[in-house]
Amino acid sequence: MAKKRPDQYHHGDLRREAIASAKKRLARSDHGDFSLPEISRDLGVSHAALYRHFKGKKGLLAELALEGYACSKAMILRSVRRSSGTASLEAAGRAYLRFARKERALFRAMFHPLLREKKSHPELERAAAETYAVLVELVDRLERPLEVSPKVFIAVFWSALHGAAVLEGEGWLPGRSGLKKSEMERLLPESIAQLLHRGASKN
């Protein structure tokens, strides 16, 4: 059987295959990124074939990021269904770290430098806002009023979770922390939620 030339139009679902290829490359801990030429070579197609489906690398990243926002939001909502107060923040934290661990490629796509300018992809801004709104609602349902602005509390909570997710994903945690992996998965999000809530709540 003759091998398909790269400049021939690809058969089947090129869009789905390109997304799968980009996911594999993004998920690699020693790589963490991809280029369109690499995706083209993976699939045996030309750049032109990919451009029929995506507006360059940014377009492909945006597809992955959209999937990531939907997936992370769904995981957080499922985790907090039967909890309230600080327990809901703890559950949301565990879900966020679990998402970053299980869906490393999507997590990296969501925060890729090329997608920093949201005006080019308004659908990403909407998806990010909807996911962030879940955290806003959880803070609104806390039992005790906060000494600080809820906006500040949420920003600090998310920053702490995201930092932990990045450190774990890049292999720096548990590392020298001395924590076991099982302890980190269970105790870290709980500690973040409890310490922040205790410190920011009115007595």
Buried (B, 14 or more C-beta within 10 A) or exposed (E): EEEEEBEEEBEEEBBEBBBBBBBBBBBEEEEBBBEBEBBBEBBEBBEEBBEEBBEEBBBBBBBBBBBBBBBBBBBBBEBBEEBEBBBBBBBBBBBBBBBBBEBBBBBBBBBBEBBEEEEBBEEBEEBBEEBBEBBBEBBEEBEEEBEBEBEEBBBBBBEBBBEBBBBBBEEEBBEEEEBEEEEBBBBBBBBBBBEBBEEBBEE
